[in-house]
Amino acid sequence: MRKGSEQDLLARDRQVLAEAMKIRFFPMVLCSNRGSIVRDLEGRRYLDFSASWAVASTGYGHPRVVRAVSRAVRKTSTNSPISIPCRATIELAERLVGMMPGDFPKKVWFGHSGSEAGDLIAKFLPIAKKRPKILTFVGGYHGQTLGAASLSGHTAQAAFGHAANVTKVPYPNPYRFPGDAQACVEENVGRIRELLQRSGEEYAGLLVEPIQSDGGVIVPPDGFLSRLATLCREYGLYYVIDEVKTGFGRTGTMFAFEHEGVVPDAVMLGKPMASGIPLSAVVGRREILDAVPSGHMMTTAGNPVACAAGLVTLNIIEDENLAERAGRRGEQLKARLLELAARFPSVGEVRGRGLMMGLELVHPESGDPDSGLARAVCYRAKQLGLIVFYVGTSSNVLELTPPLVVTEKQLGTGVRILAQALEDVLAGRVSGQDLEAYSGW
Ligand code: PMP
């Protein structure tokens, strides 16, 4: 084995990188990336429909991000805003406050990851509201640190996601619900109302994803988010929306909650907000974020380099109309995926919003989730030049979250590769042995 080759590096990766930090879908070592294109160590080129788990919304290596980050590093390599703030940190916080609806005082907390933002919610809601419990959803994913994991209801967190003060209720999934979309909402909201009628005064808040992405790209029926807002108002709960994956234009609006015009009390942000430089935030009511002074500090969170990247990312999203563009590209992608679905009975449903699309793969006869197919298709698509991952509590939903700068032509190419991958797998051209090491999650 040649030293420094892909095979060599993957062998070393197996030796030193903890399984705790991996979900692998295929063998690959990154060399470089630009726009919507990724290259591996062997010089092969791929179209990337993952955007590194919906992080690279402005595309890899956007020249304005590269310039802003380089300038920031030269000027102030880092600092800790805990004790000495800088202009970029303050300006970014002001911009974020200005982007949120609601006629009440707001502040911003900065972290590095969505998980840390989830931990803030787990820690601060009960204290701010002086009520012990939090309501979240089965299948939800809010992060892997202890507090965030306790708020999550994803199968991936089964080993940790238990906290006595967290109640998880079902999320409306129209695809698996026997009645129509309206009935699906009614059933869900009815269940939550019953719970709150019994013990509403124990609940500090409710945390929800506007689309359950890691849970399987589940888009709740229209009206669900606003019905939740009404319930939270009625029973005095804080209404918290997790926009870590959906935020910053991905679903066709700056934030996914805008599709229903709701006014959250706090919003979790992360992933794409600094184009890949680690940065997350919670923007919310002052009384929540000021509830415990010095109560959720990460030494380097909101540092000048990350905030410079955050500011330029916002400018790019605005100047290049990326949210509106994601809406348009999303329609183009959906149309192509529906054509593909018409060819393959194994595609149970195509769903999503903007450039967050999901393909639920099923056994055609029973309609049961087909995780084996999802696994093989991701593996085969990579061999054919397309990066795509799968999600879902049943591990059977291909998640398409390309960079928002993806072109229409690239969407066409990606869907053609996906169709070829499906065809190859269904024709038995991908061996089970190749796949064994890549069980995803
Ligand atoms: N919330 C949501 C909705 C997410 O999708 C994720 C990550 N997939 C997180 C929180 C956690 O973010 P991170 O991985 O940056 O900690």
Boltz pocket constraint, residues with backbone or C-beta under 6 A from the ligand:
constraints:
  - pocket:
      binder: B
      contacts: [[A, 53], [A, 112], [A, 113], [A, 114], [A, 115], [A, 116], [A, 118], [A, 141], [A, 142], [A, 143], [A, 144], [A, 209], [A, 211], [A, 213], [A, 214], [A, 242], [A, 243], [A, 244], [A, 245], [A, 246], [A, 270], [A, 271]]
      max_distance: 6.0
